[in-house]
Amino acid sequence: MIIKRMEEHIQAIELIKNEVMRAKIAKAAELCRHAIQNGGKLLFCGNGGSAADCQHLAAEIVGRFVKEREGWPAIALTTDTSILTAVGNDYGYDAVFSRQTEALCNRGDVLFALSTSGNSGNIIAAVDKAKQKGGIVIGMTGKNGGKMSNLCNVNINIPCNTTARVQEAHILIGHIICELIEADCE
């Protein structure tokens, strides 16, 4: 099983080693760099394992990825249990990220919306709210991209049906984006 899972991982990465994906990753990094250099911030939302990936990537932006630099503004909307439970209780789970996006997203900020299916209701609600607020949306999806395919400014889709492989590719791409931002922001 170990070798089989490693081979599946390699196959998932092979699916995205193309010029179209490279262009999307470069565009996502450019949008982030532009937001940061213009006083904006990066917001991250996702469910389950994607929520953990949001925290991981926000930490790379606030702390550092590879090179020493000043901290940049990034927020994982997945971490404040008081907000998540209050909004979930008062408005329903589909509003846990859109309510935070409404409060925190400004014109030119970037929302990273992670959904392995591309159909998560609470993620789509946050995408819609970010766009209403003038934010830029970078989707990270799997399978066929789902509903999010047509909603994001940039949708980085991993055409794989296995959630674990999609999430592995998302974190690789997130790391590449962090490194590109650091290389371009001096």
Secondary structure, DSSP 8 states (H G I E B T S, - for coil): -HHHHHHHHHHHHHHT-SHHHHHHHHHHHHHHHHHHHTT--EEEE-STHHHHHHHHHHHHHHS-SSS------EEETT--HHHHHHHHHHH-GGGTTHHHHHHH--TT-EEEEEESSS--HHHHHHHHHHHHTT-EEEEEEETT-GGGGGTSSEEEEE--S-HHHHHHHHHHHHHHHHHHHHHH--
